Amino acid sequence: MIKSLPNWLDPSSWMHLSENTDLSSIESAIYCKNPTIRELALLLSPTAKNFLEPMAQRAKHITQRNFGKTISLYSPLYLSNYCNGGCAYCGIAADRRADRLVLNDNQLNKELSEISKSGIEEIVLLTGERMPEADVDYLEHAIQITSKKISSVNIEVFPMLEKEYKILANVGCTGVTLYQETYDQIIYEKMHRWGDKRDFFNRLYAPNRALGGGLRTVGLGALLGLSNPIFDMLCLFNHANYLLKHFWQAGVTISFPRIKPQLGEFRANFPVNEHMLAQYIFALRICLPTVPLLLSTRETENIRDGLAGLGISKMSVASKTTVGGYSSSVEKSTQQFEISDNRDITSFCNALRNKNLEPVFKNYDAMYRGPISYDRNFRCTSV
């Protein structure tokens, strides 16, 4: 049974602004000093594509004011691609004839050694849905190993209980990335054919449990192409603001993944082209000026180079979407999706510097790791 979205999340009352919009309202929204969801709906509208250049300039100004001329770098590291999920759009869903692999200690250390050579000091550890091969105990051990070599260790895995997030915070995990995929419950149910991930609200409130368990950052995102992207972008805005209100000293980031080719050959039902992607990034930057916006190697080098500094302040680099992808001595698994920007770190950083942007390899020190407590008086203290 489909339940109603909570009031803090539901953007339905603003959707009409994205459908019939006059030009003067959009221009006012671009330069609004205190933009709200109203301005975001205007900037997401198809009519606003006629204002892409002024939106880009406004987004660039806001990005430089809050993040300087820098791009923070991170790398994903796949620990396991075992999965019990039935996600129709995923290359490692349980019904895919994928080559499965989970890293042991020796393999993980080899992967970390390869990444460490690049100078990257922020890693996102990834798995499929909860499986015996890669459960909380496995993650706890993997984070202990990784945190000895990498300053900032984050996870992009299955939703957990608050007490489980606390276990990971205690061994050096600093943040979690958890995309809702789509906030449209009907499409969400259709896309997630079986498995734990079918529970929409368990996933929706997982970031609350992660921060309640002491993690310091939460990454949000919607998989562009699954459903009406304007609805999902408005929900993302509301979700980010909700978390920033209730955990005001936590960090919240937003990513913009688009559906890419993968094993299973799923195709987007609501295609988002490059101009739409740029428009959504500019709109979110204008309306969430201090929230880091991320763009991964799912996108081509031309798109990434063009959007770097124009709203985007953080990027993955030299990514691999296979388990064992960094070390030639580790057997590789089936990739989750295709990478579009295959440049090495040197080439990518040179491209950034050619745009007068400075790549940042480290902006977080290991001494600050450890769980955080957010009390009712909105004080933030280390545990």
Helices and strands as residue ranges (DSSP letters): G 12-18, H 23-30, H 37-44, G 46-51, H 52-67, E 70-78, H 105-117, E 122-126, H 136-146, E 152-156, H 162-170, E 173-177, H 185-191, G 196-198, H 200-204, H 206-212, E 217-221, H 229-246, E 251-255, H 274-287, E 293-295, H 301-307, E 314-316, H 345-354, E 358-360, G 366-368, E 372-374, E 380-382
